[in-house]
Amino acid sequence: MTRPVDIVDLFAGPRGWSEGLRLLGLRDIGLEWDTSACRTAAAAGHLTVQTDVALYPTGPFAGRTTGFIASPPCQAWSRAGKRGGLQDQPLVHQAVEDLAHGRDTRAVLRTACQDERSILAAEPMRWLYDLRPEWVCMEEVPDVLPLWQQYTVYLRGWGYSVWTGILNAADYGVPQTRRRAILIASRTRHATAPDPTHTQHPGDTLFGSSLPRWITMAEALGWGYTQRPAPTVTGGGANTGGAEPFGNATRQAMRAAMNDPTHWAWRQPSRTISGTVGHVGGKQAGGHLGLEPEEGAVLQSFRRDHPFHGNKGQRSLQIGNAVPPRLGAHVVSAATGIAVPEHAVAVAA
C-alpha cells in the first residue's frame, strides 16, 4: 500500500523518479508538458498534469506537500550541442536569488536569455519558496552543481539540512556510468549521500565481503554466451523518429558484442544514455553499439515493460532525459529514511 503523502515532481518526463518512488511505496504528482511523456506516464499508472511548469500555480499544493522533486532542463550547463545557453548562467543565478527572496523576475530575465529554456533551471526555487516541503531531491548534469550549491545557501537559511554532490548511477545498481549532480535536503533528517550498493572494484575488506561489482551492460540486457542474432537496429532523426537502418558495421559490432565475452560490454556498464535515436548505449573503447530505445530503457534501470509512448525519436528522448529509477529510489531513500527493498538492489529482471 502506498503511503498517503503528497510529492510534487516537476519536469516529470516518462517518470524515472516516479518508478523509483514506487519501489519505496510512494507516489507523486508529476507536472510535464510533453504529450508523449504524459502518455507514457499515464500508461504506467502515474498521476500527471500536462502543463507548462513555469505557468502552473503553486497554490493547489500549498500546505500539503511533503516531498519535492525536480530535474529541470539544463540548456545553460549542458555539454551537448552548441552550448549557446552558457551565456545564460548569470541570468539563471539571478533568477534563483530573486525567487528566493519572493521576487519574480523570470519574465524579464527570460527575454535576456540566449535560450529561453535556460531560466527553467530556476523554476524549482519558486516552488520551494512557496511550499517549503519536508524534503527535496533534485538532479541534473554534473555542470549544474554550482547552481545546486546556490540553492543550498537558501535552503539552509530556511532550516534545511542539505547535501549536494556528484553521484554515479552505476554505484546504485544502474548498468550505466551516468554521473549526475544531486541535491538532497530535509527539514527533519540529516541530509547525506545515499550509501552505494555496488562498486567498480569489489574485493574483501577487513569487515567482510565488499559491495558487489557494477552491473555490466551485457548482464542487464540478458546477453548469453550462445550464438544468437542481434536485434533489429534502426535509427532516425531525433525529431521524427523515422526508421533508418544502421550500416553493416554497426550490426556486426552488435552481434560481436553479444557473443564475445571479452567485449567491454561484458565487463562494465554502458556509458551515459543519450536521447539520440540509435545512439542509446553511447560509445566505449570497443566502438559504438546501436541499441533499440527499449534496450536503453533497461540500461536506465526502467522495468522491461515500462510503456513508453511515441515514435522512436520521442521514446529515445524520454529515455535519455529520464532519471534512472534505481538512482532515484536511493536518493529519495536518503531524504526520507525509507529503505530501498532488497529486490530493487539486485540485477534487473
C-alpha positions as CSV (number, residue, x, y, z in Angstrom):
1,M,0.0,0.0,0.0
2,T,1.3,3.4,-0.9
3,R,1.9,6.0,1.8
4,P,-0.6,8.9,2.0
5,V,1.9,11.7,1.1
6,D,1.8,14.4,-1.5
7,I,5.0,14.6,-3.6
8,V,5.3,17.0,-6.4
9,D,7.6,16.1,-9.4
10,L,8.5,19.0,-11.7
11,F,9.5,18.2,-15.3
12,A,8.4,14.6,-14.7
13,G,9.1,13.2,-18.1
14,P,8.4,9.4,-18.5
15,R,8.6,9.1,-14.7
16,G,12.0,7.8,-13.8
17,W,11.7,9.4,-10.4
18,S,8.2,8.0,-10.0
19,E,9.3,4.5,-10.8
20,G,11.9,4.9,-8.1
21,L,9.3,6.2,-5.6
22,R,7.1,3.2,-6.5
23,L,9.9,0.9,-5.2
24,L,9.7,2.8,-1.9
25,G,5.9,2.5,-1.7
26,L,5.4,6.2,-2.5
27,R,3.5,8.1,-5.2
28,D,3.9,11.5,-6.7
29,I,2.0,14.0,-8.9
30,G,4.1,14.9,-12.0
31,L,4.0,18.1,-14.0
32,E,5.1,17.7,-17.6
33,W,4.3,19.4,-20.9
34,D,5.5,16.8,-23.5
35,T,2.5,14.9,-24.8
36,S,4.4,11.6,-25.5
37,A,5.9,11.6,-22.0
38,C,2.5,12.3,-20.4
39,R,1.0,9.3,-22.3
40,T,3.9,7.2,-21.1
41,A,3.3,8.3,-17.5
42,A,-0.5,7.6,-17.8
43,A,0.1,4.2,-19.2
44,A,2.5,3.4,-16.3
45,G,-0.2,4.4,-13.8
46,H,1.3,7.7,-12.7
47,L,-0.8,10.8,-12.0
48,T,0.2,13.6,-14.3
49,V,-0.8,17.2,-15.0
50,Q,0.1,18.2,-18.6
51,T,1.2,21.8,-18.3
52,D,3.9,24.3,-18.6
53,V,5.6,24.1,-15.2
54,A,6.6,27.8,-15.4
55,L,2.9,28.9,-15.7
56,Y,1.4,26.5,-13.2
57,P,0.4,28.0,-9.8
58,T,1.9,26.5,-6.6
59,G,-1.4,27.3,-4.7
60,P,-3.0,23.8,-5.2
61,F,-0.1,22.2,-3.4
62,A,0.4,24.7,-0.6
63,G,0.2,23.3,2.9
64,R,0.0,19.6,1.8
65,T,3.3,18.9,0.0
66,T,5.6,16.5,1.9
67,G,8.2,15.9,-0.8
68,F,9.5,17.9,-3.8
69,I,11.4,16.5,-6.8
70,A,12.8,18.4,-9.8
71,S,15.0,17.7,-12.8
72,P,14.8,20.9,-14.7
73,P,16.1,21.4,-18.3
74,C,19.9,22.2,-18.4
75,Q,20.5,24.2,-21.6
76,A,22.7,26.7,-19.9
77,W,25.0,23.9,-18.5
78,S,24.8,21.0,-20.9
79,R,28.0,19.9,-22.7
80,A,25.8,18.6,-25.6
81,G,25.2,20.7,-28.7
82,K,26.5,24.2,-29.2
83,R,26.1,25.2,-25.5
84,G,24.7,28.6,-26.5
85,G,23.0,28.8,-23.2
86,L,26.3,29.1,-21.3
87,Q,25.9,32.9,-21.5
88,D,22.6,32.5,-19.6
89,Q,24.1,31.1,-16.4
90,P,24.4,34.5,-14.7
91,L,20.7,35.2,-15.5
92,V,19.7,31.8,-14.1
93,H,21.6,32.5,-10.9
94,Q,19.9,36.0,-10.7
95,A,16.5,34.4,-11.1
96,V,17.2,31.9,-8.3
97,E,18.3,34.7,-6.0
98,D,15.3,36.8,-6.8
99,L,12.8,33.9,-6.3
100,A,14.5,33.0,-3.0
101,H,13.5,36.5,-1.8
102,G,10.0,36.4,-3.2
103,R,10.7,38.5,-6.3
104,D,9.5,37.0,-9.5
105,T,11.7,38.5,-12.3
106,R,11.5,35.4,-14.6
107,A,9.7,37.2,-17.4
108,V,12.3,40.0,-17.6
109,L,15.3,37.6,-17.3
110,R,13.9,35.2,-19.8
111,T,13.9,37.8,-22.5
112,A,17.6,38.4,-22.0
113,C,18.5,34.7,-22.3
114,Q,20.0,33.2,-25.4
115,D,17.9,30.2,-24.8
116,E,14.6,30.9,-23.1
117,R,14.5,27.4,-21.6
118,S,17.6,28.2,-19.5
119,I,15.5,30.1,-17.0
120,L,13.6,26.9,-16.2
121,A,16.6,25.8,-14.1
122,A,15.5,28.5,-11.6
123,E,11.9,27.3,-11.6
124,P,12.3,24.9,-8.6
125,M,13.1,27.9,-6.3
126,R,9.6,29.4,-7.0
127,W,8.0,26.2,-5.7
128,L,10.4,25.8,-2.8
129,Y,9.8,29.4,-1.6
130,D,6.1,28.8,-1.7
131,L,5.7,25.2,-0.5
132,R,8.6,24.6,2.0
133,P,8.2,20.8,1.7
134,E,9.6,18.4,4.3
135,W,12.2,17.0,1.9
136,V,13.7,17.9,-1.5
137,C,15.5,15.9,-4.2
138,M,16.9,17.4,-7.4
139,E,19.0,16.1,-10.2
140,E,20.9,17.4,-13.2
141,V,24.1,17.1,-15.3
142,P,27.3,17.5,-13.3
143,D,28.0,21.0,-14.5
144,V,24.8,22.2,-12.7
145,L,26.5,21.6,-9.3
146,P,27.3,25.3,-8.8
147,L,23.6,26.1,-9.2
148,W,22.6,23.4,-6.7
149,Q,25.2,25.0,-4.3
150,Q,23.4,28.3,-4.7
151,Y,20.1,26.6,-3.8
152,T,21.9,25.1,-0.8
153,V,22.6,28.5,0.7
154,Y,18.9,29.5,0.8
155,L,17.6,26.1,1.8
156,R,20.0,26.1,4.8
157,G,18.8,29.5,5.7
158,W,15.3,28.1,5.8
159,G,16.3,25.4,8.3
160,Y,17.1,22.5,5.9
161,S,19.9,20.1,6.2
162,V,21.4,19.8,2.7
163,W,23.8,17.6,0.8
164,T,24.9,18.2,-2.7
165,G,27.5,16.5,-4.9
166,I,28.1,14.1,-7.8
167,L,26.8,10.6,-7.8
168,N,27.5,7.8,-10.3
169,A,24.4,5.8,-11.1
170,A,26.5,2.6,-11.5
171,D,27.2,2.7,-7.8
172,Y,23.5,2.2,-7.2
173,G,22.8,-0.8,-9.4
174,V,22.2,1.0,-12.7
175,P,24.1,-0.6,-15.6
176,Q,25.3,2.7,-16.8
177,T,28.1,5.1,-15.6
178,R,25.8,8.1,-15.6
179,R,27.2,10.9,-13.4
180,R,24.7,13.5,-12.1
181,A,24.7,16.5,-9.8
182,I,22.3,15.7,-6.9
183,L,20.8,17.9,-4.2
184,I,19.2,16.3,-1.1
185,A,17.5,18.4,1.6
186,S,15.4,17.7,4.6
187,R,13.8,19.6,7.5
188,T,13.6,16.5,9.7
189,R,16.7,14.4,8.9
190,H,20.4,14.9,8.5
191,A,20.9,15.0,4.7
192,T,23.7,12.9,3.3
193,A,24.6,11.0,0.2
194,P,22.9,7.5,-0.2
195,D,25.2,4.6,0.6
196,P,26.4,2.9,-2.6
197,T,25.1,-0.6,-3.3
198,H,27.7,-1.6,-6.0
199,T,31.3,-0.8,-6.7
200,Q,33.7,-0.7,-9.7
201,H,36.4,-2.6,-7.7
202,P,34.9,-5.3,-5.4
203,G,37.1,-7.2,-3.0
204,D,37.4,-8.4,0.5
205,T,37.7,-5.9,3.3
206,L,38.6,-6.1,6.9
207,F,34.9,-6.2,7.8
208,G,33.9,-9.0,5.4
209,S,32.9,-9.0,1.7
210,S,32.7,-5.7,0.0
211,L,29.9,-4.5,-2.3
212,P,29.1,-6.4,-5.4
213,R,30.6,-5.1,-8.7
214,W,28.9,-2.8,-11.1
215,I,26.2,-4.5,-13.2
216,T,27.5,-4.8,-16.8
217,M,25.7,-3.8,-19.9
218,A,25.6,-7.5,-21.1
219,E,24.1,-8.6,-17.8
220,A,21.4,-6.0,-17.9
221,L,20.4,-6.8,-21.5
222,G,20.5,-10.5,-20.8
223,W,23.1,-11.4,-23.4
224,G,24.2,-15.1,-23.4
225,Y,27.3,-16.9,-24.4
226,T,25.5,-18.9,-27.1
227,Q,25.1,-17.7,-30.6
228,R,22.0,-15.6,-31.2
229,P,21.0,-13.0,-33.7
230,A,21.5,-9.3,-32.9
231,P,18.2,-7.4,-32.5
232,T,16.9,-5.3,-35.4
233,V,18.9,-2.0,-35.1
234,T,17.4,1.1,-36.7
235,G,17.9,4.8,-36.3
236,G,16.4,8.1,-37.4
237,G,16.2,11.7,-36.7
238,A,15.7,12.7,-33.1
239,N,12.7,14.9,-34.0
240,T,10.8,12.5,-36.2
241,G,12.0,9.1,-35.1
242,G,11.8,7.8,-38.7
243,A,13.3,4.4,-39.4
244,E,16.7,4.4,-41.0
245,P,18.7,1.2,-41.0
246,F,22.2,1.2,-39.5
247,G,25.1,0.1,-41.7
248,N,26.6,-3.3,-41.7
249,A,29.4,-2.3,-39.5
250,T,27.0,-1.4,-36.6
251,R,25.1,-4.7,-37.0
252,Q,28.4,-6.6,-36.9
253,A,29.6,-4.7,-33.8
254,M,26.3,-5.5,-32.0
255,R,26.5,-9.2,-33.0
256,A,30.1,-9.4,-32.0
257,A,29.5,-7.8,-28.6
258,M,26.5,-10.1,-27.8
259,N,28.6,-13.3,-28.5
260,D,32.0,-12.2,-27.3
261,P,32.5,-12.4,-23.5
262,T,35.8,-10.4,-23.9
263,H,34.0,-7.4,-25.3
264,W,33.8,-4.4,-22.9
265,A,30.0,-4.7,-22.6
266,W,30.6,-7.9,-20.6
267,R,33.0,-6.2,-18.2
268,Q,31.4,-2.8,-17.5
269,P,28.2,-0.7,-17.6
270,S,27.1,1.4,-20.5
271,R,28.2,5.0,-20.6
272,T,25.5,7.7,-20.2
273,I,22.4,7.1,-22.3
274,S,21.6,9.9,-24.7
275,G,18.4,10.8,-26.3
276,T,19.7,10.4,-29.8
277,V,17.9,7.7,-31.7
278,G,20.2,4.7,-32.4
279,H,22.9,6.0,-30.0
280,V,21.4,4.5,-26.9
281,G,24.3,2.9,-25.2
282,G,26.9,5.5,-26.2
283,K,30.5,5.0,-27.2
284,Q,33.1,2.9,-25.4
285,A,36.6,1.9,-26.2
286,G,35.2,-1.1,-28.1
287,G,33.3,1.1,-30.5
288,H,29.7,2.3,-31.0
289,L,26.7,0.0,-30.4
290,G,23.3,1.0,-31.8
291,L,20.5,-0.3,-29.5
292,E,16.8,-0.1,-29.5
293,P,15.2,2.6,-27.3
294,E,13.7,-0.2,-25.1
295,E,17.2,-1.6,-24.5
296,G,18.3,1.8,-23.5
297,A,15.4,1.9,-21.0
298,V,16.8,-1.3,-19.4
299,L,20.2,0.4,-19.1
300,Q,18.5,3.3,-17.4
301,S,17.0,0.7,-14.9
302,F,13.4,1.0,-16.0
303,R,11.4,-2.2,-15.7
304,R,11.3,-4.0,-19.1
305,D,7.6,-3.4,-19.6
306,H,7.6,0.3,-18.9
307,P,5.1,1.5,-21.5
308,F,7.0,4.2,-23.5
309,H,4.7,6.0,-25.9
310,G,5.6,7.9,-29.1
311,N,7.7,7.2,-32.2
312,K,11.3,6.0,-31.9
313,G,12.7,9.5,-31.6
314,Q,10.2,10.5,-28.9
315,R,10.8,7.4,-26.9
316,S,14.6,7.8,-27.2
317,L,14.4,11.4,-26.0
318,Q,12.3,10.4,-23.0
319,I,14.7,7.6,-22.0
320,G,17.8,9.7,-22.5
321,N,16.4,12.5,-20.4
322,A,15.0,10.4,-17.6
323,V,16.3,9.8,-14.1
324,P,17.3,6.2,-13.6
325,P,14.6,4.8,-11.3
326,R,17.1,2.9,-9.1
327,L,19.2,6.0,-8.6
328,G,16.0,8.0,-7.9
329,A,15.0,5.4,-5.3
330,H,18.3,5.6,-3.4
331,V,18.3,9.4,-3.5
332,V,14.8,9.6,-2.1
333,S,15.6,6.9,0.4
334,A,18.4,9.2,1.7
335,A,16.0,12.1,2.0
336,T,13.2,10.2,3.7
337,G,14.8,7.3,5.6
338,I,12.6,4.8,3.8
339,A,14.8,1.8,2.9
340,V,15.1,0.5,-0.7
341,P,13.8,-3.1,-0.8
342,E,16.4,-5.8,-1.3
343,H,14.9,-6.9,-4.6
344,A,15.5,-3.4,-6.0
345,V,19.2,-3.8,-5.5
346,A,19.6,-7.0,-7.4
347,V,20.3,-7.3,-11.2
348,A,17.3,-6.1,-13.2
349,A,15.0,-9.0,-14.2
